[in-house]
Each structure stands twice: as C-alpha cells, then as structure tokens.
Amino acid sequence: MKADKHTQKDLEQKEQESRYLTRFKELYAAFPPGEIKPSERPDFLVCNPDRVIGIEVTEVFQPAPKGTSLPLQQQDAFGIEIVKQAEDLYLQRQKSPLCVQISFKPNIHASRRDQPIIAQNIVNLINKTDIIPGESITLKRTRETNAIFPKQIAMIHIYQCPGGKQSAWRSSSSGWIAEQPPEYIQQRIDEKEKKRQQYAPCDAMWLLMVAHDSRHPSCVELSQEALTHHYSTNFDRVFLLWYATNYLFEFSVSRINT
C-alpha cells in the first residue's frame, strides 16, 4: 500500500511538471521544436533531428523567516489539511453549509498528531457560535474560549449565505511578501547544479524554475538587482515562470569555469 501511495505522488508531481512545461511552451515564442519526452534527470527531453534539449523543472518558494521551524509551503499545507479535517468533522453532524476562512499565525508549531485535535477544537468553537444567515462573524481568542481556541490560529471568519447550499472552507494564505536578492536565485540554481552530473547527455540543458503564485508561500517577488544580475551556472538557459500570472522571465547566465 505504501509503495502505491508513493507511486501516485510521483505521478501527480509529473503531471504538475507537465502543466508547467506546457505553460512555458505557450509563453516562450522560441521554445524549440520537437517531441517532448518525459524523463527523470532532467525532467523532460525535447528531441528533434538536430539536437536534444534537456529541461529540468523545479518549484521555488519564499524562504522561511529566520527562526521558523517549517518552510512556508509546509506550514501552508499543514493549515490546509487542518481546515479539510475540520470541514469533514463539521459536515458529519451539521447540515447547514458555511463559508469559513481560518487565518493561521505565522510559524506554526505543531505536529501531524495535533491536526485532529486542532480540527475538532475549530468545530467546537463554530458549534458554540450563534450563527445568523447573512451576517459575518469573526472568532478570536477570548477568556471564554481560551481553553479550546487553538494557539496556532489568529482568527476564524464565518459566514452563512441565506439559502446557500454549498460549503466552502479555506485556509488563509495572506501575508507580506519580501523581495528576494540575487543570492536567492543563485542558491536555487546551485541546488540543481549539484545534480547535473546525474542528467542524461543533452546538447543543451535548461532550468525552468516555477513560482506557482497562487498561495502565499509560492508568491515569489524579486528585487530589481535579482532580475538584472548575471548568474553563474552550467545550465545553458535559466527561466522563472510565475505560473498563475502567466509571466516568464529569462535570467542572464555565465558559464562556471571548470
């Protein structure tokens, strides 16, 4: 069973990489002609009679603030899972659909074992709240709710649409986005550079970095210096795709002296 789960996860990742590559091809007018073949190292091969171009695809995220125990994307996934569990628990006993937005505090300190407890406490708080259709309610920690209000949560927004028939629960992903310096991009390149010797032989090797740009951890902003910097790498071309906003940028690169 466990092996099947890993296989499914690998398939989902490959499907996501294929979506990224398709978007890249749509946005980049000079995308090379040829048959696109899924691979492993690199992720894709573009093959035509003249040459083979390897394309490595990797997601990039905001770096975690100093003192943070988990990367932002893991914190985000942690919150999404808690909200999903809370919604499932609520719908097991309640028939009134709700719109619920749960805002988590930055730097969540909790483990997977805590998720069911946090989810149950969320449901307990909502069940104790007098909800009036058409009126928004915001729950925050008070003396009365201190014992069950999860310390990982800043607030819970609740709204019941009059006559609404659909439930919509979500984890808030808002936050301040810091501009990243050139060192941030160089580090991402270097991480992939270490694995280049494991790649299949190609006439050229491209690196496509992707910021999904739909939730807070995947919203990557670069400083002007980072955009104009000349990066050191043996990748022939390096790109950054902001997936949700359909924006593609190519960095200037110089070969590493070997």
Backbone as a ProteinNet text record, in pm:
[ID]
protein_1_A
[PRIMARY]
MKADKHTQKDLEQKEQESRYLTRFKELYAAFPPGEIKPSERPDFLVCNPDRVIGIEVTEVFQPAPKGTSLPLQQQDAFGIEIVKQAEDLYLQRQKSPLCVQISFKPNIHASRRDQPIIAQNIVNLINKTDIIPGESITLKRTRETNAIFPKQIAMIHIYQCPGGKQSAWRSSSSGWIAEQPPEYIQQRIDEKEKKRQQYAPCDAMWLLMVAHDSRHPSCVELSQEALTHHYSTNFDRVFLLWYATNYLFEFSVSRINT
[TERTIARY]
82.9	0	85.9	191.3	275.7	345.3	391.4	459.5	366	236.4	138	117.7	117.6	99.1	212.2	335.6	449.4	440.6	397	383.3	280.5	168.4	65.2	116.9	194.1	251.3	347.4	426.7	519.5	444.2	334.8	254.6	194.1	144.8	85.8	190.7	312.2	419	455.8	460.1	493.8	385.8	260.7	151	161.9	199.5	216.9	332.3	442.3	556.2	518.4	434.8	389.1	305.4	222.8	143	234.5	337.8	432.4	502.4	544.4	614.6	522.4	396.7	300	282.2	271.6	258.5	384.7	499.9	627.8	630.9	589.4	588	493.4	378.7	281.5	336.2	415.7	462.9	594.3	672.3	806.4	805.5	810.5	798.4	912.1	1029.2	1145.3	1159.7	1049.5	1056.1	1095.1	1190.1	1242.1	1139.7	1139.7	1050	1098	1007.6	1046.3	949.8	974.4	891.1	934	835.5	863.9	848.7	956.4	956	977	883.5	905.4	1027.6	1104.8	1224.9	1235.6	1348.2	1368.4	1478.4	1592.1	1704.7	1766.8	1725.9	1631.9	1486.2	1394.9	1253	1192.8	1244.8	1190.8	1303.6	1283.2	1374.2	1294.4	1344.8	1283.6	1373.4	1321.6	1403.8	1362.5	1460.1	1437.5	1560	1557.3	1670.3	1803.7	1801.3	1925.9	1988.1	1905	1961	1856.9	1907.3	1822.4	1845.7	1736.3	1745.3	1680.4	1754.4	1700.3	1644.3	1529.3	1467.8	1439.9	1503.6	1480.2	1379.9	1275.8	1169.9	1174.7	1170.4	1171.4	1085.4	1010.8	930.2	1015.8	985.3	1053.7	949.9	991.9	902.8	973.9	895.7	954.2	1040.4	1156.5	1234.5	1165.9	1179.2	1117.9	1190.8	1118.3	1183.8	1275.9	1374.5	1466.9	1391	1430.7	1365.8	1241.1	1207	1088.3	1122.3	1036.8	1065.4	1034.8	939.3	899.9	905.5	941.2	930	785.6	768.2	634.4	538.5	587.7	497.7	448	531.6	487.6	386.5	409.8	312.7	178.2	183.4	61	-13.8	59.6	-2.2	-59	9	-36.6	-171.7	-182.7	-307.3	-420.8	-390.1	-492.5	-548.3	-461.9	-506.7	-594.7	-559.2	-641	-780.3	-786.8	-915.8	-1000.2	-937.5	-1010.1	-1068.9	-987.8	-1036.1	-1150.5	-1137.3	-1241.9	-1372.8	-1364.1	-1484.5	-1551.5	-1471.6	-1527.4	-1598.3	-1536	-1595.9	-1727.3	-1727.1	-1847.9	-1962.6	-1934.1	-2039.4	-2092.5	-2018.8	-2067.7	-2192.5	-2206	-2317.4	-2404.2	-2356.7	-2432.9	-2473.3	-2592.9	-2641.6	-2637.2	-2614	-2612.4	-2475.4	-2466	-2335.5	-2285	-2154.7	-2093.1	-1977.1	-1948.4	-1824.4	-1731.4	-1619.5	-1528.5	-1387.8	-1327.7	-1187.7	-1110.2	-1006	-927.2	-789.2	-755.8	-626.5	-529.7	-423	-323.1	-215	-158.5	-46.9	77.8	173.4	298.1	377.6	456.8	543.1	462	386.2	303.2	390.6	363.9	434.2	336.1	340.3	250.5	298.7	249.7	284.3	158.2	174.7	59.9	-35.2	18.9	-66.2	-159.2	-120.5	-203.7	-319	-310.9	-410	-553.8	-582.8	-721.9	-772.9	-685	-725.3	-759.3	-671.3	-695.8	-825	-844.3	-964.7	-1089.9	-1086.4	-1201.9	-1231	-1126.7	-1146.9	-1208.6	-1170.8	-1232.2	-1382	-1416.5	-1558.2	-1633.3	-1573.2	-1637.8	-1667.3	-1571	-1590.2	-1705.3	-1710.9	-1816.7	-1953.1	-1958.1	-2085.6	-2139.7	-2049.7	-2091.8	-2128.2	-2109.8	-2133.5	-2275.4	-2342	-2475.8	-2461	-2484.8	-2463.1	-2595.1	-2595.9	-2714.7	-2689	-2772.3	-2752.6	-2744.2	-2645.5	-2628.8	-2539.9	-2494.3	-2408.3	-2271.4	-2164.9	-2028.6	-1990.9	-1919.6	-1875.7	-1726	-1652.8	-1510.2	-1484.4	-1424.4	-1391	-1244	-1217.7	-1080.9	-1071.7	-949.6	-930.9	-984.8	-1064.9	-1117.1	-1095.8	-1129.2	-1117.5	-1207.3	-1324.4	-1421	-1375.2	-1305	-1266.1	-1118.7	-1048.9	-904.5	-866	-946.5	-912.4	-916.6	-1004.6	-1018.1	-977.2	-948.7	-908.7	-764.2	-741	-606.2	-504.8	-391.7	-289	-226.9	-244.5	-189	-273.8	-393.5	-488.4	-503.6	-505.1	-523.4	-671.6	-750.7	-893.9	-966.8	-1098	-1184	-1298.3	-1313	-1420.7	-1530.6	-1656.2	-1768.8	-1877.7	-1933	-2045.9	-2138.4	-2268.9	-2369.2	-2455.6	-2444.3	-2520.9	-2667.7	-2759.2	-2901.4	-2941.3	-2992.4	-3032.3	-2917.3	-2795	-2677.4	-2681.9	-2631.4	-2634.6	-2495.1	-2391	-2256.7	-2166.1	-2086.3	-1990.2	-1857.7	-1792.2	-1663.6	-1573.6	-1478.8	-1383.4	-1245	-1170	-1035.7	-940.7	-813.8	-707.2	-654.4	-641.2	-590.8	-443.3	-404.6	-264.5	-209	-265.2	-219.2	-93.6	-21.2	97.9	185.1	281.5	372.1	476.8	504.7	598.5	723.5	835.3	961.8	1026	1089.7	1164.9	1293	1323.4	1440.1	1559.8	1680.9	1801.8	1858.6	1965.5	2026.9	2070.3	2112.6	2159.9	2051.8	1926.7	1815.7	1810.2	1818.5	1815.3	1940.9	2055.6	2180.1	2177	2120.1	2109.6	2019.8	1908	1819.4	1891.5	1969	2044.7	2149.3	2219.7	2325.9	2271.9	2151.8	2091.3	2073.1	2034.8	2018.5	2152.3	2244.2	2376.6	2446.7	2424.4	2488.4	2445.2	2327.9	2273.5	2296	2363.7	2378.3	2453.3	2547.9	2625.1	2538.1	2420.7	2331.1	2235.9	2237.7	2144.9	2190	2091.5	2121.5	2194.6	2285.3	2357.9	2261.9	2280.8	2197	2286.1	2237.2	2311.5	2303.4	2195.9	2179.4	2091	2111.5	2034.8	1974.8	1843.4	1772.5	1718.5	1708.4	1647.4	1524.8	1410.7	1285.3	1242.6	1254	1205.4	1062.3	977.3	835.9	789	733.9	662.1	514	442.7	302.9	220.7	255.6	199.3	50.7	0.1	-142.6	-167.8	-73.5	-84.5	41.6	31.6	137.5	277.3	300.9	437.6	495.5	408.9	458	458.9	431.6	439.6	581.8	658.7	799.1	817.6	867.6	896.7	1048.6	1101	1244.8	1278	1390.5	1437.3	1485	1496.2	1545.5	1686.2	1765.1	1902.5	1900.7	1804.9	1795	1756.7	1677.5	1634.2	1744.7	1834.9	1939.7	2074.3	2083.3	2209.7	2253.2	2384.3	2441.5	2474.1	2408.5	2422.1	2523.3	2593.8	2695.1	2633.1	2642	2582.1	2630.9	2620.5	2647.2	2518.5	2403.2	2280	2290.9	2248.2	2259.6	2161.5	2042.3	1942.8	1867.5	1830.8	1760.4	1640.2	1523.3	1398.6	1327.2	1242.7	1148.7	1009.2	919.7	780.8	691.9	619.9	514.9	387.9	350.5	251.6	112.4	62.2	-75.5	-94.5	11.2	0.3	55.5	96.2	139.2	253.6	355.2	469.6	596.7	678	801.9	919.2	1027.1	1146.7	1269.2	1359.9	1486.6	1600.2	1682.7	1795.7	1919.2	2007.8	2138.9	2229.9	2301.7	2388.1	2527.5	2624.4	2761.3	2808.1	2884.6	2936.4	3029.1	3020.5	3113.2	3246.1	3354.7	3485.6	3519.3	3539.9	3571.4	3704.7
-121.2	0	125.6	124.2	241.8	272.6	165.1	184.9	248.3	204.5	260.1	408.6	447.5	588.1	672.1	621.4	695.1	704.1	596.4	596.8	700	707.9	805.8	947.8	969.5	1101.2	1140	1042.7	1068.8	1104.5	1032.9	1060.8	1200.5	1239.5	1372.1	1480.6	1455.3	1552.6	1567.5	1454.6	1459.5	1532.3	1511.6	1582.2	1732.6	1769.8	1912.4	1970.4	1897.5	1943.7	1958.7	1867.3	1875.3	2000.5	2035.8	2159.2	2281.5	2279.2	2390.6	2402.4	2288.2	2290.3	2338.3	2296.8	2340.9	2492.5	2546.6	2692.2	2762.3	2706.2	2760.7	2765.3	2656.9	2648.6	2752.6	2774.7	2872.7	3015.2	3042.9	3179.5	3210.5	3106.4	3128.2	3102.8	3210.5	3200.5	3120.4	3117.5	3046.8	2905.5	2850.2	2712.5	2620.6	2531.2	2450	2351.4	2329.9	2230.4	2089.8	1994.4	1856.4	1784.7	1655.6	1573	1591.1	1613.5	1628.8	1492.6	1445.8	1315.9	1332.4	1284.2	1287.2	1203.6	1253.5	1184.5	1199.9	1166.1	1183.4	1284.5	1265.1	1355.6	1388.2	1497.9	1600.7	1556.5	1645.6	1609.6	1587.1	1660	1646.1	1656.3	1587.3	1597.7	1646.6	1748.7	1797.3	1748.8	1656.5	1588.2	1625.9	1668.2	1688.5	1635	1625.8	1565.8	1635.1	1761.8	1837	1827.1	1821	1821.1	1778.3	1753.6	1718.7	1822.1	1882.9	1981.2	1922.7	1921.4	1875.6	1993.4	1974	2080.1	2025.4	2084.1	2049.5	2149.7	2098.6	2182.5	2174	2287.7	2287.6	2401.2	2375.1	2479.1	2559.4	2686.3	2772.4	2835.6	2862.6	2917.5	3030	3106.8	3206.1	3135.7	3189.2	3130.3	3155	3060.9	3076.2	3184.5	3268.4	3369.1	3303.3	3377.5	3324.6	3283.6	3168.8	3119.3	3038.6	3020	2943.6	2795.8	2713.8	2571.2	2495.6	2544	2475.5	2571.9	2522.4	2606.3	2653.7	2768.3	2826	2733.5	2661.5	2573.7	2458.6	2411.8	2305.9	2359.9	2482.7	2544.3	2560.2	2602.9	2622.9	2490.9	2385.1	2254.1	2201.6	2231	2189.7	2254.4	2384.5	2455.4	2407.2	2380.9	2330.9	2197.8	2109.6	1978.6	1991.2	2082.1	2103.7	2151.8	2246.7	2301	2191.8	2108.3	1997.9	1903.2	1869.4	1780.3	1845.5	1975.7	2046.3	2048.3	2073.9	2075.2	1938.4	1833.6	1698.3	1666.9	1705.9	1682.4	1759.1	1883.4	1966	1906.1	1864.3	1814.3	1677.3	1608.5	1480	1496.1	1611.8	1630.5	1752.2	1839.1	1959.8	1959.5	2009.2	2014.3	2155.3	2255.3	2394	2427.1	2449.5	2480.2	2617.1	2627.2	2751.7	2789	2918.4	2968.6	3002	2934.8	2951.8	2979.2	3085.1	3114.4	3116.1	3035.8	3023.8	3084	3185.3	3253.7	3198.1	3137.5	3079.4	3181.8	3167.2	3251.9	3208.1	3300.6	3259.5	3166.6	3081.6	2987.7	2895	2806.7	2711	2611.1	2597.6	2497.9	2386.6	2279.8	2166.6	2050.5	1931.6	1812.6	1755.7	1655.8	1592.1	1531.6	1486.8	1429.1	1533.5	1661.3	1768.8	1806.2	1769.2	1814.5	1776.7	1649.8	1616.7	1694.3	1721.8	1796.4	1940.7	2002.7	2140.7	2147.6	2051.6	2049.6	2035.8	1948.6	1929.6	2054.9	2122.9	2247.3	2356.2	2360.5	2456	2429.9	2303.5	2265.8	2297.5	2270.6	2300.5	2450	2532.5	2677.4	2720.8	2665.6	2702.7	2657	2535.9	2483.2	2565	2628.2	2709	2852.2	2885.3	3021.7	3035.1	3142.9	3172.4	3234.9	3155.7	3199.7	3245.9	3369.6	3426.3	3437.4	3372.5	3379.3	3523.7	3549.4	3682.6	3775	3731	3814.2	3747.6	3826.5	3775.6	3774.5	3672.9	3659.4	3630.5	3695.7	3669.6	3622.8	3505.3	3449.7	3473.2	3525.4	3542.1	3484.1	3468.4	3414.2	3510.3	3458.8	3535.3	3453.5	3511.6	3436.9	3314.2	3331.1	3221.4	3107.2	3141.8	3038.1	2998.7	3055.2	3035	2887.4	2807.8	2666.7	2585.3	2622.8	2541.3	2615.5	2746.6	2820.3	2782.1	2718.2	2671.5	2786.1	2765.3	2869.9	2896.1	2802.5	2819.1	2910.1	2947.1	3021.9	3165.6	3260.4	3400.9	3434.9	3389.1	3417.8	3323.4	3314.3	3231.1	3317.5	3327.7	3404.9	3308.7	3340.6	3253.4	3333.9	3274.3	3338.5	3229.4	3245.7	3154.2	3230.5	3192.9	3260.4	3220.8	3316.5	3281.5	3194.2	3078.6	2988.2	2915.8	2936	2871.8	2720.8	2650.9	2505.4	2443.2	2527.4	2473.5	2519.1	2424.5	2453.9	2497.1	2596.9	2645.1	2681.6	2597.7	2620.1	2637.4	2735.8	2753	2809.2	2783.6	2835.1	2963.4	3065.6	3192.9	3179.1	3240.8	3234.1	3373.8	3471.2	3608.3	3634.4	3737.7	3772.7	3868.3	3927.8	4021.2	3943.8	3988	3918.3	4003.9	3951.5	4025.1	4002.5	4106.6	4091.7	4013.7	3920.1	3835.4	3890.7	3880.5	3931.3	3829.8	3864.9	3770.2	3639.2	3645.9	3524.8	3416.7	3459.9	3364.3	3281.6	3347.9	3276.7	3191.9	3246.5	3170.6	3042.6	3049.2	2929.6	2824.7	2868.4	2772.9	2706.9	2787.2	2732.4	2633	2671.3	2585.8	2451	2452.3	2327	2228.6	2278	2192.7	2164.3	2257.4	2240.5	2116.3	2089.8	1975.1	1842.2	1840.4	1715.2	1701.1	1797.2	1796.8	1674.2	1623	1507.2	1382.3	1384.2	1269.1	1276.7	1387.3	1405.7	1327.1	1290.8	1225.5	1324.4	1274.8	1364.2	1438	1569.1	1652.4	1754.3	1806.7	1911.4	2044.4	2062.9	2184.1	2149	2221.8	2194.8	2325.5	2325.7	2443	2415.6	2521.2	2512.6	2603.1	2543.1	2618.4	2617.3	2731.7	2746.5	2799.2	2750.8	2787.3	2834.5	2954.7	3003.2	2992.6	2905.3	2881.4	3008.7	3092.1	3228.1	3232.2	3124.7	3123.2	3130.9	3083.7	3094	3160.7	3210.9	3294.3	3234.3	3108	3054.8	3049.9	3039.1	3026.9	3160.6	3271	3404.4	3456.6	3458.3	3497.8	3631.4	3729	3860.4	3879	3931.4	3951.7	4100.5	4134.8	4272.9	4303.2	4430.9	4469.1	4415.7	4414.9	4361.8	4213.3	4139.1	3995.6	3971.8	4061	4046	4078.3	4167.2	4211.2	4144.2	4064.8	4001.5	3898	3877.1	3775.2	3653.6	3540.8	3423.4	3324.5	3257.2	3158.4	3019.1	2951.5	2819.1	2751.5	2619.5	2545	2511.8	2555.1	2547.1	2648.7	2608.7	2698.7	2814.9	2787.1	2893.4	2868.9	2977.8	2969.3	3063.9	3009.6	3086.2	3078.8	3178.4	3174.2	3200.4	3105.7	3116.5	3144.9	3258.4	3284.2	3224.4	3106.2	3022.9	3086.4	3128.6	3177.6	3309.3	3389.5	3519.5	3519.4	3401.8	3387.3	3481.7	3485	3572	3488.4	3507.4	3431.9	3527.5	3494	3579	3491.3	3537.4	3466	3544.9	3474.6	3536.9	3536.3	3630.1	3631.1	3533.8	3450.8	3350	3351	3305.1	3286.4	3148.5	3084.1	2951.1	2953.1	2849.5	2832.8	2785	2843.2	2798.3	2663.9	2562.6	2428.7	2380.6
0	0	0	79.9	91.5	-40.9	-109.5	-237.8	-340.3	-339.8	-431.5	-407.2	-278	-241.8	-298.4	-285.4	-338.2	-490.2	-554.2	-699	-743.2	-673.7	-705.8	-688.6	-584.3	-558.8	-671.3	-716.5	-826.4	-954.9	-979.7	-1099.2	-1094.3	-976.4	-960.6	-980.7	-930.1	-947.4	-1095.1	-1165.9	-1307.7	-1387	-1349.6	-1415.6	-1392.8	-1270.6	-1240.8	-1321	-1329.5	-1408.7	-1556	-1605.1	-1744.5	-1767.6	-1668.6	-1680.3	-1683.9	-1600.6	-1600.2	-1735.9	-1791.2	-1918.8	-2031.8	-2027	-2128.1	-2123.6	-2002.4	-1987.7	-2037.8	-2005.3	-2052.4	-2204.9	-2268.1	-2413.4	-2473.6	-2407.9	-2456.5	-2449.6	-2346.5	-2323.4	-2393.7	-2424.9	-2481.1	-2630.8	-2707.8	-2853.7	-2916.1	-2849.5	-2904.9	-2849.2	-2799	-2747.9	-2864	-2841.6	-2952.3	-3007.9	-3137	-3196	-3161.9	-3167.6	-3143.5	-3051.5	-3035.8	-2949.1	-2803.4	-2717.3	-2574.6	-2507.3	-2446.7	-2381.3	-2231.1	-2149.3	-2004.2	-1969.1	-1875.1	-1831.6	-1680.4	-1624.4	-1480.4	-1452.8	-1514.8	-1493.8	-1628.1	-1689	-1642.7	-1657	-1620.9	-1616.8	-1755.1	-1856.8	-1992.4	-2094.7	-2206.6	-2320.2	-2439.8	-2508.1	-2631.9	-2745.7	-2824.1	-2923.9	-3066.4	-3145.1	-3287.6	-3361.4	-3493.7	-3566.9	-3543.4	-3505.4	-3492.5	-3354.3	-3250.8	-3114.9	-3012.7	-2892.1	-2778.6	-2668.9	-2623.5	-2515.7	-2391.4	-2282.2	-2155.3	-2077.5	-2013.7	-1933.1	-1794.3	-1696	-1556.2	-1498.6	-1432.8	-1377	-1225.3	-1160	-1013.9	-959.8	-854.6	-791	-694.2	-681.4	-584.8	-493	-371.9	-270.2	-195.4	-124.1	-35.8	68.1	98.8	207.5	341.1	432.4	564.1	643	717.7	802.1	903.3	950.2	1049.7	1176.2	1229.1	1349.1	1322.2	1194.4	1157.9	1154.7	1214.5	1224.3	1096	1014.9	892.7	774.7	655.5	536.2	518.6	453.8	440	366.5	264.5	190.2	276.4	372.2	463.5	564.2	612	701.8	631.5	505.2	428.7	411.3	374	356.3	487.6	597.2	730.4	761.4	733.7	759.4	671.2	543.9	451.2	499.9	548.1	595.6	719.8	810.7	931	891.8	800.4	756.2	690.7	611.2	547.2	651.9	752.7	858	936	963	1037.1	957.5	827.9	743.7	743.6	730.4	729.8	861.9	973.8	1104.7	1119.4	1073.7	1085.2	1004.6	881.5	793.4	835.5	922.7	972.1	1058.5	1124.4	1217.9	1186.1	1100.7	1069.4	922.5	894.8	757.2	698.9	783.9	736.6	678.2	546.9	486.4	530.8	548.2	592.6	501.5	495.1	437.2	554.2	562.4	676.3	624.4	674.6	644	774.1	781.3	903.6	878.9	956.4	943.2	1046.1	998.7	1087.8	1120.5	1239.2	1277.7	1200.2	1178.7	1113.2	1204	1142.2	1214.5	1304	1242.2	1314.5	1389.6	1517.7	1598.7	1632.8	1557.5	1580.2	1495.3	1526.7	1451.1	1387	1302.6	1238.6	1341	1452.8	1557.1	1617.2	1606.3	1661.6	1568.5	1441.6	1344	1380.7	1418.5	1454.2	1575.1	1669.9	1790.2	1753.4	1672.5	1629.8	1549.1	1458.2	1375.7	1461.7	1560.9	1648.1	1729	1775.6	1851.5	1764	1637.4	1545	1534	1516.5	1504	1632.8	1747	1876.1	1889.1	1847.1	1852.3	1762.3	1641.8	1547.5	1597.7	1653.5	1703.3	1820.8	1896.2	2010.9	1971.7	1845	1797.1	1741.5	1779.9	1728.5	1590.2	1487.7	1350.3	1288.9	1238.9	1175.3	1025.9	943.4	797.9	748.2	664.7	607	688.7	806.6	891.2	907.2	888	905.2	1052.4	1092.6	1230.6	1231.2	1319.2	1335.4	1477.2	1489.5	1620.9	1651.1	1770.3	1817.6	1958.2	2005.3	2139.1	2245.3	2335.6	2448.5	2575.6	2688.6	2813.5	2811.9	2750.8	2748.8	2656.9	2548.5	2452.1	2462.8	2557.5	2567.2	2575	2642.7	2664.9	2536.1	2442.5	2320.8	2193.6	2204.7	2083.9	2049.8	1935	1902.1	1897.8	1961.1	1966.5	1829.6	1736.7	1602.5	1514	1561.4	1479.2	1529.2	1435.2	1471.4	1480.7	1382.7	1383.7	1289.4	1309.3	1225.8	1175.4	1043.6	983.2	938.2	976	944.4	874.3	770.3	701.1	649.1	679.6	626.5	528.1	401.8	297.2	306.8	311.7	316.9	197.1	225.7	118.7	53	106.2	47.6	62.6	-37.9	-35	-41.7	-55.6	-72.1	40.4	89.6	195.4	133.1	192.9	141	258.5	285.9	394.7	333.5	383.3	330	434.5	411.1	495.8	435.2	517.8	468.6	433.2	321	279.2	255.4	322.4	302.5	385.6	347.5	423.7	343.9	410.9	347	268.1	146.4	59.5	42	87.1	78.4	-57.9	-111.5	-236.1	-208.6	-298.8	-280.6	-358	-300.4	-365.2	-463.7	-535.5	-630.7	-565.5	-439.5	-370.9	-365.2	-358.7	-353.4	-481.7	-597.6	-725.4	-742.5	-707	-721.6	-638.7	-519.1	-435.5	-499.9	-560.3	-627	-746	-819.6	-932.3	-882.2	-775.9	-722.7	-675.5	-621.1	-574.4	-689.4	-804.6	-922.5	-990.3	-978.9	-1039	-982.1	-854.6	-788.8	-849.4	-913.6	-968.1	-1118.8	-1178.1	-1324.8	-1375.5	-1299.1	-1343.9	-1357.4	-1291.9	-1297.4	-1418	-1490.6	-1601.8	-1725.3	-1807.2	-1934.2	-2025.4	-2110.3	-2201.1	-2295.7	-2307.5	-2395.2	-2464.8	-2575.3	-2644.9	-2571.1	-2497	-2416.2	-2297.2	-2187.2	-2065.6	-2014	-1998.1	-1948.8	-1809.4	-1730.9	-1598.1	-1594.4	-1563.5	-1550.2	-1404.8	-1340	-1203.9	-1209.3	-1119.8	-1123.4	-986.8	-981.4	-863.5	-896.4	-826.5	-862.7	-849.9	-752	-745.2	-710	-647.3	-613.8	-464.3	-383.3	-238.7	-184.2	-62.4	-5.8	-18	19.3	12.6	-127.9	-230.5	-367.4	-441.1	-369.3	-428.7	-409.2	-515.6	-507.5	-577.8	-503.3	-560.3	-562.7	-673.5	-687.7	-691.5	-632.4	-638.8	-780.3	-812.4	-945.1	-966.8	-860.2	-869.7	-904.7	-847.6	-876.4	-1022	-1078.8	-1217.3	-1317.2	-1280.4	-1373.6	-1346.5	-1242.3	-1203.2	-1307.6	-1319.2	-1406.3	-1319.8	-1346.1	-1259.7	-1315.4	-1224.2	-1260.3	-1261.4	-1375.5	-1387.9	-1515.8	-1518.4	-1640.5	-1715.9	-1662.9	-1742.1	-1855	-1971.8	-2086.9	-2079.4	-2024.9	-2009.3	-1879.5	-1813.6	-1684.9	-1689.1	-1653.5	-1658.4	-1523.7	-1500.4	-1387.9	-1442.4	-1415.8	-1460.1	-1339.6	-1342.9	-1245.2	-1304.6	-1256.5	-1324.3	-1326.3	-1210.6	-1202.4	-1278.3	-1284.9	-1350.5	-1492.9	-1542.9	-1682.8	-1719.7	-1635.1	-1664.6	-1665.7	-1767.6	-1784.6	-1793.6	-1724.6	-1725.8	-1747.1	-1833.2	-1853.4	-1789.9	-1712	-1644.1	-1734.4	-1709.5	-1775.6	-1700.5	-1775.5	-1712	-1775	-1696	-1742	-1699.9	-1785.9	-1756.2	-1636.5	-1555.7	-1445.2	-1501.2	-1457	-1502.7	-1440.6	-1524.8	-1474.1	-1530.3
[MASK]
++++++++++++++++++++++++++++++++++++++++++++++++++++++++++++++++++++++++++++++++++++++++++++++++++++++++++++++++++++++++++++++++++++++++++++++++++++++++++++++++++++++++++++++++++++++++++++++++++++++++++++++++++++++++++++++++++++++++++++++++++++++++++++++++++

